[in-house]
Amino acid sequence: MMKKNYFSTDEDFEKIINKTLEDKQVIEIKPITTGWTNIVFEVTTDKGAYFFRFPRDDFWTRTIVKDYEFSKYIDGKTSFHTVQLQLGYDNDRPFSIHKKIEGTPLAEKMNDLSPEEIKDISADIAKFMFQLHHVKYEGDSIFKINNIGLDLVDFLDELLEVHVDRNDKIFWHYDICKQKEKNCLVHGDLNSSNILLDDNNQVCAIIDLGFAGYGNKYFDISRIIGRCPANFKQEIINSYENLMQDSLDYNILDQEIDIWSKIDSAYINYMTKIGIYKK
């Protein structure tokens, strides 16, 4: 029987976590039930809190490694704090560990913010994207792996092929972004859950770079504005246009927002079918 390189929910995660943190006293291990792609635990120790992510299947195993390599590469290359991941291994199966970043996801605060806070947060989101999209890079210096799509579109191709029913992914074959120029680094999954705010409602960190790779600025901009309330959208667009000193193509943005919406719906249908997500 082929050896599996991912994790199941019935494994002895407490043993793996304690072995990994052997120089620390583990106080509490708390499952995070929102982990769709990975089995996630928040671990409190005498030296701070940590997040452990154990991939659920082969695709997410390779994504864990991709996340680690991209996070390491862009560390310090923008004005924003990004997660510093470590890789652990259990029977050659990789999992990730990182120290908890204190902050609250924008998704949990976005309906309680003042117009001035929305403007400031939107400006920071645009600034992060603009800086990331202008990081100079050489492909070989970022990724040491070649067994997963490093172009965002190729990555999404495999994601949809593996995790989505055929009827739910028909739209993807007509996706115009497949023909788009890939000319910059992208976050790939920049949504309000992956943007952390501090106690003063300022952006303190950008997290979750598993989808990151090579792409086009419209992938990131459409992803975030498609998942934000209307009062954020124009602020983010205005801020990005001010930074680039040019106008964005609103037709492309609308097309990409629709594509991301269909990807989300298709994936939620899959996760619901296998019992991980409940509508």
N, C-alpha and C positions, 0 to 999 in steps of 0.2 A: 504494500500500500504506500502511495506517495506521501511523504512527510509534509504536513501542512505548515505554512509559514505565517499563519494568522492565529487569532485567539477566539475562543468560545466563551460564552457567559458563565459556564460552569467550572472555570479553572480557578486555581488557588492564587488569586491575585494578591491576597494579603502576604503570602509567602514571597512572591516576586517583589512586591513593593518594599517589604522589610529588608530583603537581601540587597536591593538597590540603594536603600537609605541606611545602610548598616552603621554609618557614623552619626546617625541622628536617632532621637527617640520618637517613634511614631505614636501620636496621641489619638488621632482619629482618621479613619478611611471612609470617605463618603462618596457613594456612587452619584454621578451626574447623569440623570436620565435623558437629557437632551442630546446625548451623543448618538448621532445617526450613523456616522461613518466609522466611529471608533467607540470602544467601551472606555468610558472616562471615569476617573476618580479624582477627587480633591483630597489631598493628604495633608493633615496638619501635623507638624513636628515641633520639637523644641527649638528648631532653628528656622522656622518659617513654614509657609504652606507651599505645596507643589501640586501640579496637575500631571497625571499620568494618562496617556492615550494608547490604548491597545487596539490595533486595527482588526476589523471584523472579517475581512476577506483579503484575497491576494491583491486586488486593485488598491485597497487602502493601505496595505503593507508597503507597496512601492511609493504611494503618496506620502507616507510618513517620512521616508528617506528623502524624497523630493523637498518636502517642507523643511526638513532639517538643513539641507544644503543651501536652499534659497535664503532661509533666515540668516544663516551664517554669512552668506555673501553680502547681503544688503545691510548688515548691522553697521550703523554709523554712517551710512551713505545718504540718509535723509535726516531731516530735523526732528524726526519722531522716533519714540522708543518702539522697537519691535521685539518680539519674543526671542530669547536666546535659548534654543532647544538643545537638549542632549539626547543621544540615542542610547537606549539600553537594549540588551538582548537576552532572551530566554529561549534556550534550545535553538539558537540561531534566528529566532524570530524578533525583528526589531520592534521596539515601542519607544515612544518619546516621553521625555520628562522636561518640565520647565518650572521655574519658580513662579509662584503666583504674582501677577502684576495687580496691585491695588487699583481698582477702578470699577466703574459700572458701565455695562454696555449701553451705547446710545439708544438701542431699541427699547430699553426700560425707562428712558427719561424723555424721549423725543416729544411726547405729548404734553410735557409740563415745562417746556422751556420758553423763555421770553423771546420776542423778536430779535433783540440784540444778541442773545446767546445763540440763537439759530444762525444769525449772520456770521458770528465769530467761528462757530463750529463748522459751518459750511466752507468758510474760507480755509480752515485748517485741512479739511478733507480734500479740497481742491489742491492745496499746497502739497499734501502728501502725494497725491496722484501725479501732479506735475513733476515733482522731484524724482519720483520713481521712474516715470516715463522718460526722464532725461539722464538716468544713471548710465554711464558708459560701461560696456561689458564685453567680455569675450565668452562665448558659450562654454568652452572647455573649462574656464576658471570658475564657473558657477556649479555645474552639475558634473559629478563623477559617475553618474548612472546613465544608462541609455536604454533602460527597459520600461520606460513609461513616457507618455507624450509630454514633451517639454514645450512645444508650441501649444498654447491654450486650446486651440481648436482641435488638435490631435488628441489632447487629454480629454476633452469633452466628448469626442468621438467614441473613445473607449468607455468612458463613464456611461454614456447612453446605450452603448452596445451591450454592456455587461449588466446594467442595473435597471433598464427601462424596457417595458413591453413594446413590441414592434408597433402596435397601433398608436402608442403614445409618442413615438419619435419620428413620425412621418414628416413633420415640419422641418426636421433637421436637414433633410436631403436637399431642401431648397434654400438653405441658409446662405445668404449673400456674404456673410462674414468669412466663409471658407475661401473666398477669392480676395479678401482684403489684405492689404499690405501688413506684414508683421514686422514692426520696426522698433519695438521698445520692450522693456520689461513691464509686466503687469502683475497686479495682486491676484486677479482672477476671480475672487469671491468677496469683493469689497462691499459688505452690507452692514447694516446698523448694529448687528450683533458682534461684528469684528472690529468695532471702533469703541475704545474705552474712554470714559470721561472721569476726571477727578472730582473732588468735592466741590470745586468751583465751576463745574460744568465746562471745563476746558479739555480738549483732546489730550490724553496722556499716553496713549499707546495704540498701535495697530497690530492686530493679531491674526493668526490662522492663515498661513501662506501655502497651504497644501495645493491650491489650484494655481499657484504662481508659475510664471514662465515667460515665454515670448509671445507678444501679441500686438494689439493696437490700442491706442488710448481710449477708443470708443467702447471697448469691452468693459473697462473699469468704470468709466463715467456713466454708462447706461446701467450698469449693475447697481451702483449706489443710488442713482436718482430714481430707478424703478422700484426700489424698496423703501423709499422715504416718503413722508407726507408731502403734499404739494408745496407747503411753505419752505421746504428745504430745496426743492428741485431747482428753481430759478436762481437761488442764492449760490448753489454749487456751480451751476453753469456760468453765471456771471463771474464768479471768482476764477474759474478755470480760464475763461476767455480773457480776463484781465492779465493773467499770468502768461498766456500764450500770445497776447496782443493780436488776436485774430478771432474770427467767429467759428463756432462749431457748426457742423452740418446737422440740423435738427431732424432731417429725414432719416439719417443714419442712426441717430440716437433713438428715435421712435421705433425703428426696425429692430435694433438691438434690445431695447426694453421688452418688446414683444417676445423675442427669442428667449431671453432669460426667464420671462414669466412662464413660458411653455416648458423650459427645462425644469424649473422648480415644480410645476404641476406634475410633470411626468415622474420626477424622482419621488415626490411625496406619494404618488399612487403606488409606486414600487415599494416604498418603505411601509406603507399601510398594508399592502398585500402580504408582506412577510412578517408583519406583526410588530415592527419596531416603532412605528408612528401611528398614533390614533387621532383621527380627525375630531 
